[in-house]
Amino acid sequence: MKNRLDEYQVRAYALSWYSKSVLTDEDLATIDGWYSAEEDEETEEDTENSNSDFAEDVTTDTEKEN
């Protein structure tokens, strides 16, 4: 289910079942773990790439003419 729906949809669906006492706290923790792990991976990738993107020297057209 987590691959076909957005995170907010999965969480809303799970909370509706939780309120009916079909899901337990343990089930909600499992669902939370799906998205917490993905957020950590994306954060690590973003920080690795963010610094190297701006490492190149940038010249403008006016600098090339001089």
C-alpha distances in whole Angstrom, upper triangle without the diagonal:
4,5,6,6,9,10,12,10,7,11,13,10,11,14,15,14,16,19,19,19,17,15,17,18,17,14,14,16,13,10,13,14,11,13,16,16,15,18,20,20,20,23,25,25,26,29,30,30,32,35,36,35,38,40,42,45,45,49,49,51,54,54,55,58,60
4,6,6,7,7,10,9,7,9,12,11,11,14,16,15,17,20,20,21,18,16,18,18,17,13,13,14,11,9,11,11,8,9,13,13,11,14,17,16,17,19,21,21,22,25,26,27,28,31,32,32,35,37,39,42,42,45,46,48,51,51,51,55,56
4,6,8,9,12,11,10,13,15,14,15,18,19,19,20,23,24,24,22,19,21,21,20,17,17,17,15,12,14,14,10,11,15,14,12,15,17,16,16,19,21,20,22,25,25,25,27,30,31,30,33,35,37,40,40,43,44,46,49,49,49,52,54
4,7,10,12,10,9,13,14,13,14,18,18,18,20,23,23,24,21,20,22,23,22,18,18,19,17,14,16,17,13,14,17,17,15,17,20,19,19,22,24,23,24,27,28,28,29,33,33,32,35,37,39,42,42,45,45,47,50,50,50,53,55
4,6,8,6,6,10,11,10,12,15,15,16,18,20,21,22,20,18,21,21,21,17,16,18,16,13,14,16,13,12,16,17,14,16,19,19,18,21,24,23,23,26,28,27,28,32,33,32,34,37,39,42,41,44,45,47,50,50,50,53,55
4,6,5,6,9,10,11,12,14,16,17,18,20,22,23,21,19,21,21,21,18,16,17,16,12,13,15,12,10,14,15,13,13,17,17,16,18,21,21,21,24,25,25,26,29,30,29,32,35,36,39,39,42,42,44,47,47,48,50,52
4,5,5,6,9,10,11,12,14,16,16,18,20,21,20,17,19,18,18,15,13,14,13,9,10,12,9,7,11,13,11,11,15,16,15,17,20,20,20,22,24,25,25,28,30,29,32,34,36,39,39,42,43,45,48,48,48,51,53
4,5,5,6,8,10,10,12,14,15,16,19,20,19,17,18,18,18,16,13,15,15,11,11,14,12,10,13,16,14,14,17,19,17,19,22,22,22,25,27,27,27,30,32,31,33,36,38,41,40,44,44,46,49,49,50,53,54
4,5,5,6,8,10,11,13,14,15,17,19,17,16,18,18,19,16,14,16,15,12,13,15,13,12,15,18,16,16,20,21,20,22,25,25,25,28,30,30,30,33,35,34,36,39,41,44,43,46,46,48,51,51,52,55,57
4,6,5,6,9,10,11,12,14,16,17,15,13,15,15,15,12,10,13,12,8,10,12,11,10,13,15,14,15,19,20,19,21,24,24,25,27,29,29,30,33,35,34,37,39,41,44,44,47,48,50,53,53,53,56,58
4,5,5,6,9,10,10,12,14,15,14,12,13,13,14,11,8,11,11,8,8,12,11,10,12,15,15,15,18,20,19,21,24,25,25,27,29,30,30,33,35,34,37,39,42,45,44,48,48,51,53,53,54,57,59
4,5,5,6,9,10,11,13,14,14,12,14,14,16,13,11,14,14,11,12,15,15,14,16,19,18,18,22,23,23,24,27,28,28,30,32,33,33,36,38,37,39,42,44,47,46,49,50,52,55,55,56,59,60
4,6,5,7,9,10,11,13,12,11,13,14,15,12,11,14,14,11,13,16,15,15,17,20,19,20,23,24,24,26,29,29,29,32,34,34,35,38,40,39,41,44,46,49,49,52,52,54,57,57,58,61,63
4,5,5,6,9,10,11,9,7,10,11,12,9,7,11,11,8,10,13,13,13,16,18,18,19,22,23,24,25,28,29,29,31,33,34,35,38,40,39,42,44,46,49,49,52,53,56,58,58,59,62,63
4,5,5,6,9,10,10,8,10,10,12,10,8,12,13,10,11,15,15,15,17,20,20,20,23,25,25,26,29,30,30,32,35,36,36,39,41,40,43,45,48,50,50,53,54,56,59,59,60,63,64
4,5,5,7,9,9,9,12,13,15,13,11,15,16,13,15,18,18,18,20,23,23,24,26,28,28,29,32,33,33,36,38,38,39,42,44,43,45,48,50,53,53,56,56,58,61,61,62,65,67
4,5,5,6,5,6,9,11,13,10,10,14,14,13,15,18,18,18,21,23,23,24,27,28,29,30,33,34,34,37,39,39,40,43,45,44,47,49,52,55,54,58,58,60,63,63,64,67,69
4,5,5,6,5,6,8,11,9,8,12,13,12,13,16,17,18,19,22,23,23,26,28,28,29,32,33,34,36,38,39,39,42,44,44,46,49,51,54,54,57,58,61,63,63,64,67,68
4,5,8,8,9,11,14,12,11,15,16,15,16,20,20,21,22,25,26,26,28,31,31,32,34,36,36,38,40,41,41,44,47,46,48,51,53,56,56,59,60,62,64,65,66,69,70
4,5,8,10,12,15,13,13,17,18,17,19,22,22,23,25,27,28,28,31,33,33,34,37,38,39,41,43,44,44,47,49,49,51,54,56,59,59,62,62,65,67,67,68,71,73
4,6,7,10,12,11,12,15,16,16,18,20,21,22,24,26,27,28,30,32,33,34,36,38,38,40,42,44,44,47,49,49,51,53,56,59,59,62,63,66,68,68,69,72,73
4,7,10,11,10,11,14,14,14,17,19,19,21,23,25,26,27,29,31,32,33,35,36,37,39,41,42,43,46,48,48,50,52,55,58,58,61,62,65,67,67,68,71,72
4,7,8,6,7,10,11,11,13,15,16,18,19,21,22,24,25,27,28,30,32,33,34,36,38,39,40,43,44,44,47,49,52,55,55,58,59,62,64,64,65,68,70
4,5,5,7,9,10,11,13,14,16,18,18,20,22,23,25,27,28,29,31,33,34,35,37,39,39,42,44,44,47,49,52,55,55,59,60,62,65,64,65,68,70
4,5,5,6,9,10,10,12,15,16,16,18,20,21,22,24,26,27,28,30,31,33,35,36,37,40,42,42,44,46,49,52,53,56,57,60,62,62,63,66,67
4,5,5,6,9,10,10,13,15,15,16,19,20,21,23,25,26,27,29,30,32,33,35,36,39,40,41,43,45,48,51,52,56,57,60,62,61,62,66,67
4,5,5,6,9,10,11,13,14,16,18,19,20,22,24,25,27,28,29,31,33,34,35,38,40,40,43,45,47,50,51,54,56,58,61,60,61,64,66
4,5,5,6,9,10,11,12,14,16,17,18,20,22,23,25,26,27,29,31,32,33,36,38,38,40,42,45,48,49,52,53,56,58,58,59,62,63
4,5,5,6,9,10,10,12,14,15,16,18,20,21,22,24,26,27,29,30,31,34,36,36,39,40,43,46,47,51,52,55,57,57,57,61,62
4,5,5,7,9,10,11,13,15,16,17,19,20,22,23,25,26,28,30,31,33,35,35,38,40,43,46,47,50,51,54,57,56,57,60,61
4,5,5,7,9,10,12,13,15,16,18,19,21,22,23,25,27,28,29,32,34,34,36,39,41,44,45,48,49,52,55,54,55,58,59
4,5,6,6,9,10,11,12,15,16,17,19,20,21,23,25,26,27,30,32,32,34,36,39,42,43,46,47,50,52,52,53,56,57
4,5,5,6,9,10,11,12,14,15,17,19,20,21,23,25,26,28,30,31,33,35,38,41,42,45,47,50,52,51,52,56,57
4,6,6,7,9,11,11,13,15,16,17,19,21,22,24,25,28,29,29,32,34,37,40,40,44,45,48,51,50,51,54,55
4,5,5,6,9,10,11,12,14,16,16,19,20,21,22,25,27,27,29,32,34,37,38,41,42,45,48,47,48,51,52
4,6,5,6,9,10,11,13,15,16,17,19,20,21,24,26,26,29,30,33,36,37,41,42,45,47,47,48,51,52
4,5,5,6,9,10,11,13,14,16,17,19,20,23,24,25,28,29,32,35,36,40,42,44,47,46,47,50,51
4,5,5,6,9,10,11,12,15,16,17,18,21,22,23,25,27,30,33,34,37,39,42,44,43,44,47,49
4,5,5,6,9,10,11,12,14,16,16,19,21,21,24,26,28,31,32,36,37,40,42,41,42,46,47
4,6,5,6,9,10,11,13,15,15,18,20,21,23,24,27,31,32,35,37,40,42,41,42,46,47
4,5,5,6,9,10,11,13,14,17,18,19,22,23,26,29,30,34,36,39,41,40,41,44,45
4,5,5,6,9,10,11,12,15,16,16,19,21,24,27,28,31,33,36,38,37,38,41,42
4,5,5,6,9,10,10,13,15,16,18,20,23,26,27,30,32,35,37,36,37,41,42
4,5,5,6,9,10,12,14,15,17,18,22,25,26,30,32,35,37,36,37,40,41
4,6,5,6,9,11,12,13,15,17,19,23,24,28,30,33,35,34,34,38,39
4,5,5,6,9,11,11,13,15,18,21,22,25,27,30,33,31,32,36,37
4,6,5,7,9,11,12,14,17,20,21,25,27,30,32,31,32,36,36
4,6,7,7,9,12,12,16,19,21,24,27,30,32,30,31,35,35
4,6,6,6,9,11,13,17,18,21,24,27,29,28,28,32,33
4,6,6,7,10,12,15,16,20,22,25,27,26,27,30,31
4,6,6,7,10,13,15,19,21,24,26,24,25,29,29
4,5,5,8,12,13,17,20,23,25,23,24,28,28
4,6,7,11,12,15,17,21,23,21,22,26,26
4,6,8,9,13,15,18,20,19,20,23,24
4,7,9,13,16,19,21,19,19,23,23
4,6,10,13,16,18,16,16,20,20
4,7,10,13,15,12,13,16,17
4,7,10,12,10,11,14,15
4,7,8,6,7,11,11
4,5,5,7,9,11
4,5,5,7,9
4,5,5,7
4,6,5
4,6
4
